[in-house]
Amino acid sequence: MTAPIRVAIYLRVSKRDGSQTTENQRPECEALASKRGEVVRSFVEQGSAAKKRPVFQEMMQAARAGEFSCLVVWALDRFGRSLTGNMVDLLELDKLGVCVVSVRETWLDTCSPMRNLLVAIFSWCA
């Protein structure tokens, strides 16, 4: 019997003033994550992706430490704001053996058979 896949969730909103909340992202992310495996961590961040993102860095460090092998995000624009930055981070996660799945962009699933194509596109864009 194989161990369940360890899944993490990353939730982010841009504003810290209370006008935005991650709670609208949580139910669908948790549902998708539960379908993929065992949810081991949730990372919740409030703040612009253009500024320092300590929770994002914590999530990347946890990925480097092998704490999870699948990351569920609400949408690519919640993962980050820069196309190049997103591609670099997605490629790093891929090298670490962490697949990324998006609730809103069903095409973004690096756990799927489309992984090689997605990684090639990401590499080309980055």
N, C-alpha and C positions, 0 to 999 in steps of 0.2 A: 504494500500500500504506500502510495506516495504522499508526501506532506502537501498540505494545501498551499496554493500560491499566496504569498504575503503581499497584500495590497495596501497602498497608501493613497490618501486623498489630499489634493491641494486645492484649497478654496481661496479666492482673492476678490476683493472689491477695491476700487480706486480711492474712495473717499473715507476719511476717518471721522467725519463730522456727524455720523449717525444717519445720513440721508441714504446710505446704501448698506445692505447687509448681505452676508454670505448665506443666510438661512434659506433663501430661495434656491440656492445651488445645492445645498446639502442633501435633500431627499433623493434626487435623481442620481447624484454622485454616489451616495451610500448604496442605493439599489444596484447600480451598475457594478460597484466595487464588490458587493456581496455575491454577485453572479460570477465574478472573476476569481474569488478566493476569500481568504480570511483578512478582514480589515485590521491592520496592525497599528496604523497611525493616521492621524488627520493633522494637516498643517493648514492653519487659518491665518490669513494676512489681510490687513487693511492698510492700504496706502498705494500710491502711484507706482506703477512698474518702472517709471522713469527715474525713480529715486532708489535709495538703498532698500533692499528687501531682505531683512534679516531672517524672516521665516522661510523664504525661498532658499536662502543659503543653507539654513538648517536642514531643509528637505533634501537639497543636493548632497550635503554631508552625510545624511542618513542613507541616501542611495549609494554613496561611495563606500559606506560601512556595510553594505549588503543587508540593510534592515528590511528592504522590500524589493520585490521583483516586478511589480506592476504599479503604475501611477495613474490614477483617475483624475481628470481635470474637467471642469464644467465646460470650458471652451478655450480655444487657443489664445484668445485675447485676454483671458484670465490667467493663463500661464505666463504671459509676458507681452510686451507691447512692440518690441522690435522684431521684424521678420528675421533678420540675421541673428539676433540674440536667441530667438526661439529655436532656430535651426541648429545653432551651436549647442544649446542646452539639450535639445532632443537627441542630437548625435552623441553627446557625452553620455546621456542616460542609456542609449542603445549600446554603447561600448561597455557600460557597466552591467549590461544584461537586464536593464529595466525597460519594460515596454510601457508605452504611454497610450492611454485611451481617453478620448474626449466624448462627453455626453452629447454636445451640440453638433460636433462634426463627426458623423459616423464613419467617415473615410479615415479619420485619424485613429488608427488602431495598429500600433507597431507589434502587436501580439499576433496579428492575422497573417495569412499567407501573402498579403500585400506588403509585408515588412520590407523586403528587399527593394521593391519599387519606391516605397516611401523614403527609405534611407538614401537611395540614389538621388531622389529629387531633393531631399534636404541637403545632401552634400553639395549638389550642384548649386543650390540657392545660397548656401553659406559661403 
